[in-house]
Amino acid sequence: MAQLFPRSANALARSSFLVGAALAAGAGYGLWLVAHSGYVTRQGEIVEQPVPFSHDHHVGQIGIDCRYCHTAVERSPSAGIPPTQTCMNCHNQLWTNAALLEPVRASFATGEPLKWNRVHDLPGFVYFDHSIHVAKGVACVSCHGRVDKMPLMYQDAPLTMEWCLACHRDPVQNIRAREDVTKMDWQPPAGFERRQLELAALYNVQSKTSCSTCHR
């Protein structure tokens, strides 16, 4: 029986397999890039709010501590959203007629809470406890970034499982003394690595990579 395909078909077939494998790898890499992009993770995305609250002004310039507004962060899984009364503690005396703050005044007058939009919105199947991280000496800036430099709040970290696990595998490198947790501009002094080991023992910091740690 005569040969149906020329010898060059062998090379063509091998080339086709290589090209197909390259295209599949490229498509997989492209999907990986999309999955880790800000389009999916919302990293760097500014979320519109009823009032354009500036952490840069309130935290960076005035020096208000995180816990003044996020009062539950040390004792609750949720950091807490401040009630309108917290805003009015200052704004019943400052910028009392500013048009920008009309939603705040209306909320205070009617008792209807402001509807703030979540910036760090984890999926429902992810459990995160602010209080345990604070108790272990994990700083606000570790997850939220330099909020004291954000005129408008955005998600600084990707908050992917891979990102969380990177810290959970080796948490000691991200801890500091509890009294320094809310200090945005804190920098570790020389030789702080030894102090971190001491703090890790004091706070009982351990590597936590079990699925049930975050998925409950």
C-alpha positions in Angstrom: 0.0 0.0 0.0 1.3 3.4 -0.9 2.4 5.8 1.8 -0.4 8.2 2.5 1.6 11.0 4.2 4.9 12.4 3.2 7.9 12.2 5.6 7.5 15.9 6.4 4.1 15.1 8.1 6.1 13.6 11.0 7.8 16.9 11.6 4.5 18.8 11.2 2.8 16.6 13.7 5.5 17.1 16.3 5.4 20.8 15.7 1.6 20.8 16.1 2.0 19.2 19.5 4.6 21.7 20.6 2.5 24.6 19.3 -0.6 23.2 21.0 1.2 22.8 24.3 2.6 26.3 24.1 -0.8 27.7 23.4 -2.3 25.8 26.3 0.5 27.0 28.6 0.0 30.6 27.4 -3.8 30.4 28.0 -3.2 29.0 31.5 -0.7 31.7 32.3 -3.1 34.3 30.9 -5.9 33.0 33.1 -3.6 33.0 36.1 -2.7 36.7 35.4 -6.4 37.6 35.2 -7.2 35.7 38.4 -4.5 37.7 40.2 -5.2 41.0 38.6 -6.9 43.9 40.4 -9.9 43.3 38.1 -10.6 40.2 40.1 -9.0 40.9 43.5 -10.2 44.5 43.5 -6.7 45.5 44.7 -6.2 49.3 44.3 -9.9 49.8 43.5 -11.4 52.9 45.1 -14.9 52.2 46.2 -17.5 55.0 46.1 -18.8 56.0 49.5 -21.7 58.1 50.7 -19.1 60.6 52.1 -15.6 60.7 50.7 -13.8 60.0 54.0 -10.1 60.7 53.9 -7.9 58.6 56.0 -5.0 60.7 54.8 -6.5 63.7 56.5 -8.0 62.0 59.7 -5.1 59.6 60.4 -2.1 61.0 58.6 -2.6 64.7 59.2 -4.7 64.9 62.4 -3.3 61.7 64.0 -6.5 59.9 65.0 -5.8 56.4 66.1 -7.5 53.5 64.2 -9.3 52.4 67.4 -11.1 55.7 67.8 -13.4 54.8 64.9 -12.9 51.0 64.7 -13.7 50.5 68.3 -14.2 46.7 68.2 -11.0 45.8 66.5 -9.3 44.5 69.7 -12.2 42.3 70.9 -14.2 41.3 67.9 -13.8 39.5 64.5 -15.1 42.7 62.9 -13.2 46.0 63.3 -16.5 47.8 63.4 -17.9 50.8 61.4 -18.1 54.0 63.4 -21.7 55.3 64.1 -22.5 58.8 63.0 -22.2 60.0 66.6 -18.4 59.3 66.3 -18.2 61.6 63.3 -20.3 64.3 65.0 -18.1 64.3 68.1 -15.9 66.6 66.0 -18.2 67.8 63.2 -20.8 69.3 65.5 -18.1 72.0 65.9 -15.9 71.7 62.8 -17.1 72.1 59.2 -20.7 72.3 60.5 -22.1 73.7 57.3 -19.9 71.9 54.7 -22.0 70.5 51.9 -19.7 67.5 51.8 -20.9 66.5 55.2 -24.6 66.9 54.6 -25.1 63.1 54.6 -23.5 62.9 58.0 -25.7 65.6 59.5 -28.8 64.0 57.9 -27.9 60.6 59.4 -27.4 62.1 62.8 -30.7 64.0 62.6 -32.8 61.1 61.4 -31.0 58.2 63.2 -30.6 56.4 59.9 -27.1 55.0 59.7 -24.8 55.8 56.8 -24.6 53.0 54.3 -20.8 52.6 53.9 -19.6 50.3 51.1 -17.1 47.5 52.0 -13.6 48.0 50.7 -12.1 44.8 52.1 -14.9 42.4 51.2 -13.9 38.7 51.8 -16.0 35.9 50.4 -18.6 34.4 52.7 -16.6 31.1 53.0 -13.6 32.9 54.5 -13.4 33.6 58.3 -11.2 36.4 59.4 -10.9 37.7 63.0 -9.4 41.1 63.6 -9.0 40.7 67.3 -6.8 37.6 67.2 -4.5 39.3 64.6 -4.2 42.4 66.8 -3.6 40.2 69.9 -0.8 38.4 68.0 0.9 41.7 67.1 0.0 41.9 63.4 -0.2 45.5 62.5 -3.1 47.2 60.7 -0.7 48.3 57.9 0.3 44.6 57.2 -3.1 44.0 55.6 -4.5 47.5 55.0 -1.4 49.3 53.8 -0.6 52.9 54.6 -4.1 54.1 55.1 -2.7 57.3 56.5 -1.6 58.2 53.0 -4.9 57.3 51.3 -7.1 60.4 50.5 -9.7 57.8 49.4 -9.7 54.2 50.8 -8.8 51.3 48.6 -7.7 47.7 49.1 -3.9 47.7 49.3 -3.3 43.9 49.3 -4.7 41.3 47.0 -6.2 39.3 49.9 -5.9 36.1 47.9 -5.5 32.7 49.8 -1.9 32.6 48.5 -1.2 36.0 50.0 -2.7 35.0 53.4 -0.8 31.7 53.5 2.5 33.5 52.9 2.1 35.2 56.3 0.5 32.2 58.0 3.5 30.0 57.1 5.9 32.4 58.6 4.0 34.9 60.8 6.9 35.9 63.0 8.3 38.3 60.4 5.1 40.4 60.5 4.6 40.8 64.2 5.4 43.8 66.5 4.6 44.8 70.0 0.8 45.2 70.6 1.2 48.9 71.5 2.6 49.5 68.0 0.0 47.7 66.0 -2.0 50.8 65.0 1.1 53.0 64.3 1.2 53.5 60.6 4.7 55.0 60.3 6.4 52.5 62.7 9.7 51.1 61.5 11.5 48.1 63.1 14.7 49.2 64.9 18.0 47.5 64.2 18.2 44.0 65.4 14.5 43.7 65.8 14.5 40.1 64.6 15.5 38.9 68.1 12.7 40.9 69.7 10.2 39.4 67.2 11.2 35.9 68.4 10.6 37.0 72.0 7.2 38.5 71.1 6.3 35.4 69.2 6.9 33.3 72.3 5.1 35.8 74.5 2.0 36.0 72.2 2.1 32.3 71.4 2.4 33.0 67.6 2.3 29.8 65.6 2.2 28.9 61.9 -1.5 28.3 61.0 -2.0 26.6 57.6 -4.8 24.2 58.3 -7.9 24.7 56.1 -10.1 25.0 59.1 -8.2 28.1 60.3 -10.0 30.2 57.7 -12.7 28.0 56.2 -15.1 27.1 58.9 
